[in-house]
Amino acid sequence: MGTPSHSDSAQGKLSAFQQTMLQWSGVHPYNAVHVIRVERKITLDRLRSAVEHVLKLTGLNRCRIDEKRGRYAYEEGTAQIQIAVSDGGDDSFATLSRVIEDELNQPFDWKTSFEPFRFFLLTAGESSFLGLVYFHAVADADSISRLLGEVIEAYCDSSPQPLRNQQLSQRKEWRIPRGSPLAQLKRMAFSFQKFQRMRRCFRSPDCPTDDAQCNWFGRSLDTMQTAKVLALAHRHGATVNDLCLAALLRAVVPFTWERHGTRRSQIAAGCVVNLRGELPECRRRDFGLYLGSFSVTHPVPEEASLIEVLKGVSAQTQEVKRRKSYLTSRLEFSLGRIFYARQKPESRRNFYRKVYPTWGSITNFRIKELGECAASEVSDYIRAVSTGPALPFVIGVTGFAGRLNLGFTYRPRVVPSEMMKEIAERFIDLITERRVS
């Protein structure tokens, strides 16, 4: 099978979320990182050949983004593959954390035709960490996990093979269905009610400078701890995502004491939503970015238990799913982008804190497929994502091989490192039932 033609599927209109990501990228790099641990030593030359082969077949060599017109296009040409190589040393996970953090803060030159992917290779004894860094506006976690799996499959092949996942080369524009005008109106009313609740939410610390640097660290739960998380959520008729949102709200309580006695007495948390389920079945595996978001709020009294908060959060998320109110995030992103652009430069650093006062957000993703060779070779999967100017911190929850990996990205100018580490420990203690309140 030859190289597929991409002329009919290599361009399209940017979604509201993608356009917002571009605006955020003008403030600070809005990147994301996926890392797999492979139980073999990966050689650079063979890896480079595999990457070039996959990018050529998928047509993902070069990308051009027209921010003004709100369009993107993939172009013919040879990709300038970047693969940074380093040694993990005595503490490969510490080295990996530093590399991930560096990559989150390293911009892509997206104002011209560019390659939206970078790779890095870190050796760790007889195993290797392979990282894929990407400009987040071009793809979501679903797309990147399949692309990374395809690269590993190509690396394992003794000779070049056709794409196993043909839909990695499919990028035809497709709008998310919005439903009837009445359904849209009802969702907009529900969204307005949400913003009314947000006005009663306590704001996170302000950002005193224009420095939007991201710091990152990871934590891993073993199979026993992960089983406790799943059991806790199941026991109360909730999802793991609900549990994580509730734990986030409960974990920041010690840092919100000033809210008591004020009209801003509640706490808000955000969540990223995969919108692929809204697409026709034949388009759900297309390469690209299909994401939305929603938020939850709760008063979270000092004496409230995690279960009390979980019940309140679960009721809100069920209503969100029933109404599909996450589809209104398109309008919310568009309005936010317009008002943000009209702010004076010194006001932008705290714009989202005022209009969207969430303390943090959850991005939850379970690895479903990597390919036959990758499934036997890959022993771990780690993710990291930038916060953008909208959030103090993001918790990336990644399910892989019966375990949960947690990635904590935060803005140290807003949430100091010691504070973030305490929030992370409280979060983990809560979801694993090491802490009961």
Stockholm file with secondary structure:
# STOCKHOLM 1.0

chainA/1-437         MGTPSHSDSAQGKLSAFQQTMLQWSGVHPYNAVHVIRVERKITLDRLRSAVEHVLKLTGLNRCRIDEKRGRYAYEEGTAQIQIAVSDGGDDSFATLSRVIEDELNQPFDWKTSFEPFRFFLLTAGESSFLGLVYFHAVADADSISRLLGEVIEAYCDSSPQPLRNQQLSQRKEWRIPRGSPLAQLKRMAFSFQKFQRMRRCFRSPDCPTDDAQCNWFGRSLDTMQTAKVLALAHRHGATVNDLCLAALLRAVVPFTWERHGTRRSQIAAGCVVNLRGELPECRRRDFGLYLGSFSVTHPVPEEASLIEVLKGVSAQTQEVKRRKSYLTSRLEFSLGRIFYARQKPESRRNFYRKVYPTWGSITNFRIKELGECAASEVSDYIRAVSTGPALPFVIGVTGFAGRLNLGFTYRPRVVPSEMMKEIAERFIDLITERRVS
#=GR chainA/1-437 SS CCCCCCTTTSEEECCHHHHHHHHHHTTSCCEEEEEEEESSCCCHHHHHHHHHHHHHHHTCSEEEEETTTTEEEEECSCCCCCEEEEECTTCHHHHHHHHHHHHHTSCCCTTSSBCCEEEEEEEETTEEEEEEEEEGGGCCHHHHHHHHHHHHHHHHCSSCCCCSCGGGGCCCCCCCCCCCHHHHHHHHHHHHHHHHHHTTBCCCCCCCSSCCCCEEEEEEECHHHHHHHHHHHHHTTCCHHHHHHHHHHHHTGGGCGGGTTSSCCBEEEEEEEECGGGSCGGGTTCSSCCEEEEEEEECCCTTCCHHHHHHHHHHHHHHHHHHTGGGGHHHHHHHHHHHHHTSCHHHHTTHHHHHSCEEEEEEEEECCCCCHHHHHHEEEEEEEECCTTTCSEEEEEEEETTEEEEEEEECTTTSCHHHHHHHHHHHHHHHTTSCCC
#=GC SS_cons         CCCCCCTTTSEEECCHHHHHHHHHHTTSCCEEEEEEEESSCCCHHHHHHHHHHHHHHHTCSEEEEETTTTEEEEECSCCCCCEEEEECTTCHHHHHHHHHHHHHTSCCCTTSSBCCEEEEEEEETTEEEEEEEEEGGGCCHHHHHHHHHHHHHHHHCSSCCCCSCGGGGCCCCCCCCCCCHHHHHHHHHHHHHHHHHHTTBCCCCCCCSSCCCCEEEEEEECHHHHHHHHHHHHHTTCCHHHHHHHHHHHHTGGGCGGGTTSSCCBEEEEEEEECGGGSCGGGTTCSSCCEEEEEEEECCCTTCCHHHHHHHHHHHHHHHHHHTGGGGHHHHHHHHHHHHHTSCHHHHTTHHHHHSCEEEEEEEEECCCCCHHHHHHEEEEEEEECCTTTCSEEEEEEEETTEEEEEEEECTTTSCHHHHHHHHHHHHHHHTTSCCC
//
